[in-house]
Amino acid sequence: MFTNRARVLVIGMFVILMAVAIKYQVYQLAAAALMFAVALVYGYFKQGTIVLAAKAFHNKEYEKAEDLLKQVYKPDMLSKKRRGFYEFIYGGVCLQKQDFDEAEQHYELAALYPLRNANDHVAALVHVANINVRKGNWEKAKAYLQLTEKHKDNITAKMKDVIQKVRQEVQKH
């Protein structure tokens, strides 16, 4: 749960601690400092700034959320759970900016990764379907609505209502 800047500062402090510990021949402390620095570097690549971006997104601070998501150096290196969440949040940010093509790509990717629960997975699928309804791509919208069927027992009533509304819109055409 560090920004990249905070992560670099903390790693720098551990490196300084490690150098001082080595100077005074306290090798156990140097090893512990090295271990913590490595854990922070590992966290940078596997966890990124996703949790902070999620908090910003939840608080409707979309620009801040996007800035935090852009701090992720290589999204491909994120852990599977974080990658799905990364794509889901980025899709939401793109929707807020009304960049529907970009949002569709992110939600499609989010649906390929494990998310918190079935409701989030279905939400990603429904977003893709809804975007395609807006574009008039009825077949793709139908296909994504079909994918929601296998999760129908594990989603909330609110999500079922959203699916039904999108399905009704698709059936009109």
N, C-alpha and C positions, 0 to 999 in steps of 0.2 A: 504494500500500500504506500509506495513511495513514488513521487514524481521522479523523472530521470535526474533532475538537478539534485534533489535530496539524496537520491541513491548514490550519486557520484561523491557528494560531500561525506556521507557516512562511510563509503568505501575508502575515501582519502583518510578519514580519521583512523580506520582500522589499519591502513598501511603505515601511518605514522606510529600508531601503537605497536605494530609489529616491528618496525625499525628500532624503536626505543627498547622493546623487550629483547631483541637480538643484541643490541649494544650492551645491555646489562646481563646478558646470558640467561634470561628467563625464557627458555625455549618453549615451555608449555603455554605461556601467555602468547608468545609469537604464533604458535600453531593454532591457538584458539582464534586469534585475530585473523589469521589467514583463512581459517575455516569460515568465519563470518563473512569475510570479504567475498569468498567464492560463493557462498550461499546468496549473497546479494546480486552477484553477477548472474548466477543461475536464475534467480527470481526475475531479473530483468528480461531474460529471454523466454522464460516459461510462463510468467505471470503478467508481466508488463504493467501498464497503468490502468488495467481494465476495471478494477474495483473503484478507483477514483472516478473514472469516466462514467461508470454506472451510477454513482452517487450524484454526479453533476447532471446526468441525464434525468434522473428521478426528480431532481430539484428544478427541472426545466431550464438548466443552464447549458443550452445546446452548443454554443460556441466553445465553452470550456470543455465540454465532453469531447467535442471534435478535436480540440487541441491535445487533449490527453490521449486520445486514440491515435493521433498522428505521431505521438512520441514512441509508439511501438515500432521498433526498427524493422523487424521482419515478422509480420503476422503468421507466416507459415511455421515459424519456430515456436509459437505459443503452444501450450498444452491443449489437448483436444477440447476440454471443457472451456478453457479461456478463449479458444479460437471461435467457438460457436457464440459465446457471449459477446466477443469483440464484433463479430459480423452482425449480430442482432442489434446491438447498440448503434453501430455505424449505420445500419439500415434505418433505424429510427431517426438519427440525425439527418440523414439524407431526405427522409420523408418531410421533416420539418422545414428543410430548405426547398422542398418541392422538386427535388432532383429525383424523379421517379425511376429513371433508368438505372441510376447508381443504387438507389434503394432496393430495387428488384434484385440486382446482382448480389448485394450483401445479404438480403433475406434468403435468397436461394442457397448461398453458401452456409448461412446459419442453419438451415434445415438439414444440411448434411452432417452436422456435428451434434454431439449430445448437448442439450440445454438443461436448465434447472429441472424442468418437469415437462410432462406432455402438453400442458397448456401453453408453455412458451414455444414448444415445437410447432404446435398447431397455429399459434399466432404468426409465426414466420411464414408458414404455408398460406395462411389466409391473407397476409399482407401481399404476397406475390400474386395470389388470385385477384385481390382487389385492385392492385396496380394494373393487371392485365384487363380487368373490366374497364378501367379508365381508358386504356389504350384501344379497347375494342377487340382485343385478342381473346375471343370467347373460348376457343378450344384449349388454350393454355390455362385459362382460368378454371375451366371444368376439370382439367387434369390435376391441378393443385387442390381443388376442392375434394376430388376423389382421394387424394393422399391423406386428407384429414379423417376419413372414415375409420381407419384402423385405430384411431385414438379417441373415438367418440365416447367411450365409457370412462375415460380418465380426464375429461375436461370440465370446466365450470359451465354453469347454465348461461352465463353472460357470453362466453365464447361460442356456445351452441347457437345463441341468438345471432351473433355476428355472422357465423357460417350460414345460417338460414337466410339472412338478408342478402349476403353476397350470392348465394345459390339462387334466390328469387330474381336477382338482377341478371344473372347469367341465363336463366330460363326464359326471360323476356325476349332474348335474341336468338 
